[in-house]
């Protein structure tokens, strides 16, 4: 049987989803060695801020290339999806690393490269699908319940993420080093509201696009961030005797 281009793309996306589950299992056994979990035994290092910008830019560049060069007629709805993706990654790849306290930190180059691959593939899958293969998404899609629910989740995730980042940055104003216990907002309930917000955000994108690549990215986001949140939570409990015992790692009142 000869696969069509669309069938092959679906198989590729499903395979990528399968790899997300494998990655989740691996990350539950070990924390990715950067940030507070950095491991200098992982080979050559690179400046953390530079690495962050390089690896995060892979997603909007890949997404934009395949979306803009796609044969699909770009409806108003498709353009909205495009701008939401680019909006998120302008913040993550440029605004956030310039605001965050990363001076003096390093990251293993192998981690930067693996993240570069992750972001590039997810950008490709979603950009190619929306630019080449997707349904037309007529204007009536704005009235669809999937669009409404997805938009609410996406906006909520963005707001949670921004608030969480701001709290962390206020803990360490420019030039200050070291870790402190964050307080306020969802930090009263969970250790990593920034991760919680990002998981909600991309779950919303998956619902509003109602697409397999959108689902793949949401699952990959969870596969990366749920284990890392658990590792962060364990780290705080180990390093701060007064860390609130009733906080969960990433999902309020649950986990």
N, C-alpha and C positions, 0 to 999 in steps of 0.2 A: 504494500500500500504506500502510495506517495503522498506525503503530507503537503497540504497547501501552506502558504506563508503564515496564514492566521492560525492554523492548527499547530504549526511548529512554535509559533510565538506563545500560544497557550501552554504547550508542553514545557517550554523554557520557563515560563512564569511559575507553573506548578512545581518544577524542579527547584526553583529559587525559594519557593515557600517551604519545600522539604528541607532545604539547607538551613532555613531559619530555625526549624525545630532542632536540628543537630547543633547549631550554634548555641541555642538556648541551653541545651544539656551540657555543653562544654563550659559555658560561662557560669553555670551553677557550681562548677567544681573549681573554677579559678577566676579571679578578677582580672579584667584586661589591665595590663601593667602601665597605666598612665595616670596622671593626676596624683591623688593621695596614695594610689596603689602602684606608683611607678616602680619598675624593676630595671636597674641599669645592666643587668645580666642579659637583656634581650638584644644586645648588639648596639650598633652605632646610634647615637642620639641626635635629635634636631630640636631647635628652639620650639617650645610648646606653642607659642602664638603663631609662628610661621606655619608650623605643621597643621594647626587647626584651620587656618585660612585656606591652605592648599587643599586639604581633604574635604572641607565643606563646600568649597567652590565647585567641586566635581559634579555635585548634584544639579545646581541650577544651570550650569553650562551644558551638561548632557541633556537635561530636560528641555532646555530652550532649543538646542540644535535639532533634536528629533521632532519636537512639536512644530517649530516654525518651518521645517522642511517637509512636513507631512502633506499628503495629498488631500486630507480631509478639509472641507470648507470650514473655516473657523467661525462658528456661531458666537453669539454674545456669551452663552454659557461656557463654551470652551475657553474663550478669552478670560473669563472669570477664574476658571480653574488654573489657567496659566499664571495669572497675576497673584493668586493665593500662594502658589508654589514659590514663585520668585520672591514675593514679600517675605515669606518665612526664611528663605535662605539668604536674602540680603542681611537680615538680622543675624542669623547664625554664623555666616561666613565672614562678615565684615564688621557689623556694629558690635556684636557681642564680644569677639576677641579683642577689639580695641578698647572696650570698656572694662573688661575683666582684668583682675590682677593675675597676670601670668609671668611677670618679670622673674627671670632666673630659673624658670621651670623648663624641663626638657621632656621629650617624648621619644620612645624608640622609633626609629624610622620604619621598622616593620609594622608597627601599629598604624602609623600614618598611611602606609601603602595599603594595608588591609581596609582601612576606613575609606580610602580613595576608591578602592574597588567597590565597596558596599554602596557608597553614595553614587558612583558612576552608573552602576547597574540599575539601582532604583530610579535614578533620573531617566535612564534609557527606557526602561520598561514603561514607565508612566508617560513620558514624553512621546514615545513611539505609538503607544496605544491611543492616546488622545489626538495625536497629529495624523495618524494613518488609519487606524482600525476602528475607532469608536463609533457609536451611534451618533447621528447629527446633533443630538441634544437641542431640540427646538426650544424656543422661548418659553413654552408651556412647562418645561422642566423646572422653572422657578417656582411653579405651583405644586410640584410633586412633593409628597410627604418625605421622601428620601432626601431631597434637596434641603427641606426645612430642618429635618433632624440633623443631617450632616453639617449644615451651616452653624446651627446652635452649638454643636460639639466642637467644631473647628474654632469658632470665636471664643468659646469658654476655655479651650486648651491654650490658645494664644494668650489670653488674659492671665491665666494661672501661671504660665511659663514666664511672662514678663514680670509679674509680681514676685515670683520666686527668685528670679535672677537679681532683681533690685534689692531684695532682702540680703542676699549673699554679698552683693557688692557693697552695701552699707556696712556689713560686718568687717570688710577689709578695704578701707579707703586706700587711694593710691599711695603706694610706698609701704603699706603695712603688710606684714607677712603672718603666717600661722593660721590655724583653724579655730573657730569659735562656734558655740552652739547657736544656730539660727532660731529666731523666735518671730511670732506674728504670722497672720494669714494661715495658710494650710500647714505651715511648719508646726503649728500647735498639735497637729494630728499625725503628720507623716514626716519622715526624714527627707524625702525627695519629691516635693511638689513640682519641681521643674520637670522631672521625668514623668510624673503623673499627667501634667499638662500636655506634654508632647505626645504621649500615648493617646490621650483623648483627642488631641488635634488631628492626628493622622487617621484615627478611627473615623472621625468626622469626614475627612477627605475621602476615605474609602466608601462611606455611605453616600455622600453627595454625588460622587462619580459613578457609584454602583458598578465598579470595575474590578476585575481580577488583579491587575497590577496595583490598584489602590489598596486592595486587601493584602497583597503581598507586602507592600511597604508598611502597612499598619502592623502586620504580624512581625516583620523584621524589627520594627521600632520596639515592640514589646519584648521580643527575644533578646535584644541588646540591653534594654533599660531595666527590665524587671530584675535580672540577676545583679546588675550593677547597683541598683537601689538596695538590694539585700546586702551587698558587700559594704556599701556606704553605712548602712544601718548598723551592721556588726562593728565597723570601724569606730563609729561614734560611741557605741556602748563600751568598747574596749578602752578608748582613750579619754572618756569623760565620765567620772564616777557619778556626777550629778545629771547625766543625760536622762531626760524624761522616759520612764519605763513604759508608759502607756502609749507612746508613739508607735505607729506602724511604719513599715519601710516605705511603701509607695501608694497603697490603696487605703484611704481612711477607714478606720474601724474594722478592717478586714485583713490586710497583709502588708 
